[in-house]
Amino acid sequence: MDNKVYLAGCQDYRKENVENAVKRAFSAFHFPESFNMQGKKILIKVNLLSANNPDKAVTTHPEVVSAIAREVIKVGGEVTIADSPGGIYNQRILRRVYSFCGMDTAAEESGAKLNFDISHRKVKFSQGKFAKEFNIISPVLDADFIINIAKLKTHGLAYYTGAVKNLFGVIPGLEKARFHSLYPDKYKFNGVLVDLCEYIKPGISFVDGVVGMEGAGPSGGNAKHVGVIGASLNPYALDLAMSDLVSLPQSKIPILTEAVIQGLVAENVNKLEFLGDDPEQFKTSFEPAIKGAKRGNPIVFLIMRYLLPKKWEQGLSNKLTPWPKMMDKCIACGKCVEICPRQVIKIENKKAKPDYSGCIRCYCCHEICPVQAIELVKRSKL
């Protein structure tokens, strides 16, 4: 278990500042000597959730991607930038997302390639605790080494999204919705994300926290300056460190709970080994994606989860767990219909309308909505 995390202060996205932070982080892990990238296929897995301007803090900033790609290309690596955005996965969508998110510029400036191979393959993973097989996009499977570059954000279902959650983007297009449908229980779903991370095994992970997202993440929140780029060989350690910087409690993050259970990360942030800059200078507080989600007693969670009869637990969950509510600014674009795992959303009278009896509260609709017309509210407010 490697619990080293490097924090590099980076106050803005000016090229020289990002480049300096990236070089410092790489050197802390003995780059390039320990990585052997000469002539190898290097896949940079970014966060390209949807077509958004980088200033909105929805996606990995192109300056961070460009700086990392340049360092790898200098030592002879053949770099490809790839992700499967939310929704339909095809070349037309990829071109649009690359353009909006600045990845075409990042590729041009660094000498990296953009992925347009939309094929995918099924792989078996017998060691998986929750999932034994995955469909994964081909460029990931064909790579010799994977560099994972996430964005620091809040998340409705995962509470926090960083290095581990970012790897869900190796699942092609609407196949992601199938996983939500197969694992409607959010704790099991987050356990699947741990299985997926264990299969992918990124060589090194970065989290772009120069500007992160708080509030209604991962796409509808507010950009917030943090001023740091984090890096680690252990994506769980990196997530534990970065979530602590923005005061998102470890106990509320199912991925980290499962990672501790499996012995993949230290039990708490105090047992991490911090390298680089002092974590205290980056400490701030993010509002969670769901209002009031920082409150709550973990003992109550344990009672609900393991001691109450299933019917009672489900009843309390229905009352306490927020539901997606379509607001008047809905433009009836149909993206929520397209991505809904259980296909319980329809367009009626020029507005999206869910059938709540089939809703599993995965929040895919909330995540993908291009105009932030979906709010997460208590059942009594529907």
Residue pairs with C-beta under 8 A, 6 or more apart in sequence:
1 234
1 263
1 264
1 265
1 266
2 232
2 233
2 234
2 237
3 234
3 237
3 265
3 266
3 271
3 272
3 273
4 28
4 29
4 232
4 233
4 234
4 237
4 272
4 273
4 275
5 230
5 231
5 232
5 234
5 237
5 238
5 240
5 241
5 272
5 273
5 274
5 275
6 24
6 25
6 28
6 29
6 230
6 231
6 232
6 274
6 275
6 276
7 228
7 229
7 230
7 241
7 274
7 275
7 276
7 277
7 278
7 279
7 282
8 20
8 21
8 22
8 24
8 25
8 228
8 229
8 230
8 231
8 276
8 277
9 21
9 227
9 228
9 277
9 281
9 282
10 17
10 18
10 20
10 21
10 210
10 227
10 228
10 229
11 17
11 210
11 227
12 210
13 54
13 61
13 63
13 64
13 210
13 211
14 63
15 63
15 66
15 67
18 61
18 63
18 64
18 66
18 67
18 210
18 229
19 67
19 70
21 67
21 229
22 64
22 67
22 68
22 71
22 206
22 229
23 71
24 276
25 206
25 229
25 230
25 231
25 276
26 32
26 71
26 231
28 231
28 275
28 276
29 204
29 231
29 233
31 71
31 75
32 75
35 75
35 145
35 203
35 204
37 72
37 75
37 76
37 77
37 145
38 75
38 76
38 77
39 76
39 77
39 78
40 76
40 77
40 78
40 144
40 145
41 77
41 78
41 80
41 142
41 143
41 144
41 145
42 72
42 77
42 78
42 79
42 80
42 143
42 144
42 145
42 146
42 147
43 79
43 80
43 82
43 139
43 140
43 142
43 143
43 145
43 146
43 147
44 65
44 68
44 69
44 72
44 79
44 80
44 81
44 82
44 112
44 147
44 149
45 82
45 83
45 140
45 146
45 147
45 148
45 149
45 166
45 167
45 169
45 170
45 202
46 59
46 60
46 65
46 81
46 82
46 83
46 103
46 149
47 58
47 59
47 60
47 83
47 149
47 150
47 151
47 166
47 169
48 59
48 60
48 83
48 85
48 97
48 98
48 101
48 103
48 169
49 58
49 59
49 85
49 86
49 169
49 218
49 219
49 367
50 58
50 59
50 85
50 86
50 87
50 97
50 219
50 368
50 370
51 85
51 96
51 97
51 99
51 100
51 101
52 58
52 59
52 100
52 101
52 219
53 100
53 101
54 61
54 62
54 101
54 102
55 223
56 223
57 151
57 153
57 211
57 212
57 213
57 221
57 223
57 224
58 151
58 153
58 213
58 218
58 219
59 101
59 151
60 101
60 149
60 150
60 151
60 208
61 102
61 151
61 208
61 210
61 211
62 101
62 102
62 103
62 105
62 106
63 106
64 149
64 206
64 208
64 210
64 229
65 81
65 103
65 106
65 110
65 112
65 149
66 105
66 106
66 109
66 110
66 112
67 110
68 147
68 149
68 206
69 79
69 81
69 106
69 107
69 110
69 111
69 112
70 109
70 110
70 111
72 79
72 147
73 79
73 110
73 111
73 112
77 145
78 113
79 110
79 111
79 112
79 113
80 112
80 113
80 114
80 115
80 139
80 143
81 103
81 106
81 107
81 112
81 113
81 114
81 115
82 114
82 115
82 137
82 139
82 140
83 169
84 137
84 169
84 170
84 171
84 172
84 173
84 176
85 93
85 94
85 97
85 169
86 176
86 339
86 364
86 367
86 368
87 93
87 173
87 174
87 335
87 338
87 339
87 368
88 173
88 174
88 338
89 118
89 137
89 172
89 173
89 174
90 118
90 173
91 116
91 118
94 114
94 115
94 116
94 118
95 116
97 103
98 104
98 107
98 114
103 114
104 114
106 112
107 113
107 114
115 137
115 139
117 137
117 138
117 139
118 137
118 172
119 137
119 138
120 135
120 136
120 137
120 138
120 172
120 175
121 135
121 136
121 138
121 141
122 133
122 134
122 135
123 133
123 134
123 135
123 136
123 141
123 199
124 132
124 133
125 131
125 132
125 133
125 134
125 195
125 198
125 199
126 132
127 195
127 198
128 192
128 195
128 198
128 199
129 191
129 194
129 195
129 262
130 183
130 188
130 191
130 192
130 194
130 195
131 179
131 183
131 192
131 195
131 196
134 170
134 171
134 196
134 199
135 171
135 172
135 175
136 170
136 171
136 172
136 200
137 170
137 171
137 172
140 146
140 170
140 200
145 203
146 200
146 201
146 202
146 203
147 202
147 203
147 204
147 205
147 206
148 163
148 166
148 167
148 200
148 202
148 204
148 205
148 206
148 235
149 166
149 205
149 206
149 207
149 208
150 161
150 162
150 163
150 165
150 166
150 205
150 206
150 207
150 208
151 161
151 162
151 166
151 207
151 208
151 212
151 213
151 218
152 162
152 207
152 208
152 209
152 212
152 213
152 226
152 242
152 246
153 160
153 161
153 162
153 212
153 213
153 214
153 217
153 218
153 221
154 160
154 161
154 213
154 214
154 215
154 216
154 217
154 218
154 221
154 248
154 286
154 287
154 288
154 289
155 161
155 165
155 217
155 218
155 289
156 216
156 217
156 218
156 289
156 290
156 322
156 363
156 366
156 367
156 376
157 186
157 189
157 190
157 361
157 362
157 363
158 165
158 190
158 193
158 253
158 254
158 255
159 248
159 252
159 253
159 254
159 288
159 289
159 293
160 239
160 242
160 243
160 248
160 252
160 253
160 255
161 217
161 218
162 207
162 235
162 238
162 239
162 242
162 243
163 202
163 205
163 206
163 207
163 232
163 235
163 236
163 238
163 239
163 242
164 193
164 194
164 197
164 235
164 236
164 239
164 255
164 259
165 193
165 255
167 193
167 196
167 197
167 200
167 202
167 235
168 176
168 193
168 196
170 196
170 200
171 179
171 196
174 338
174 339
176 339
176 364
177 339
177 340
177 341
177 364
178 341
179 189
179 192
179 341
180 189
180 341
180 360
180 362
180 364
181 341
181 342
181 360
183 189
183 191
183 192
184 341
184 360
184 362
186 254
186 361
186 362
187 254
187 257
187 258
187 305
189 362
190 254
190 255
190 257
190 258
191 254
191 258
193 255
194 255
194 258
194 259
194 262
194 264
197 235
197 236
198 264
202 235
203 233
204 231
204 232
204 233
205 231
205 232
205 233
205 234
205 235
205 238
206 229
206 230
206 231
206 238
207 229
207 230
207 231
207 238
207 239
207 242
208 229
209 226
209 227
209 228
209 229
209 230
209 242
209 245
209 246
209 282
210 225
210 226
210 227
210 228
210 229
211 223
211 224
211 225
211 226
212 223
212 224
212 226
212 246
212 286
213 221
213 222
213 223
213 224
214 221
214 222
214 224
214 246
214 286
214 287
214 288
215 221
215 222
215 286
215 287
215 288
215 289
216 289
216 366
216 372
216 375
216 376
217 289
218 289
218 367
219 367
219 368
219 369
219 372
220 366
220 369
220 372
220 374
221 287
221 289
224 284
224 286
226 245
226 246
226 282
226 284
227 282
228 245
228 277
228 282
230 238
230 241
230 242
231 238
232 238
232 241
234 264
234 265
236 255
236 256
236 259
236 264
236 265
237 265
237 266
237 272
239 253
239 255
239 256
240 250
240 256
240 265
240 266
240 268
240 269
240 272
241 269
241 272
241 274
241 279
243 249
243 250
243 253
243 256
244 250
244 269
244 279
245 279
245 282
245 283
245 284
246 284
246 285
246 286
247 283
247 284
247 285
247 286
247 294
248 286
248 288
248 294
249 294
250 256
250 257
250 268
250 269
251 257
251 298
252 288
252 293
252 294
252 296
256 265
259 265
260 266
260 267
266 272
288 294
289 376
290 322
290 376
304 313
304 316
304 317
305 313
308 316
318 379
319 378
319 379
320 378
321 361
322 361
322 376
322 377
322 378
323 356
323 359
323 361
323 376
323 377
323 378
323 379
323 382
324 354
324 359
324 361
324 363
324 365
324 366
324 374
324 375
324 376
325 374
325 375
325 376
325 377
325 381
325 382
326 336
326 351
326 352
326 353
326 354
326 373
326 374
327 373
327 374
327 375
328 351
328 373
329 371
329 372
329 373
330 351
330 352
330 371
330 373
330 374
331 370
331 371
331 373
332 347
332 350
332 351
332 352
333 370
333 371
334 347
334 352
335 368
335 369
335 370
336 345
336 352
336 364
336 365
336 368
336 369
336 374
337 343
337 345
337 346
337 347
337 352
339 364
339 365
339 368
340 354
340 364
340 365
341 360
341 362
341 364
342 358
342 359
342 360
344 354
344 355
344 356
344 357
344 358
344 359
345 352
345 353
345 354
345 355
345 365
346 352
346 353
346 355
347 353
352 365
352 373
352 374
354 365
356 382
363 376
365 374
366 374
366 375
366 376
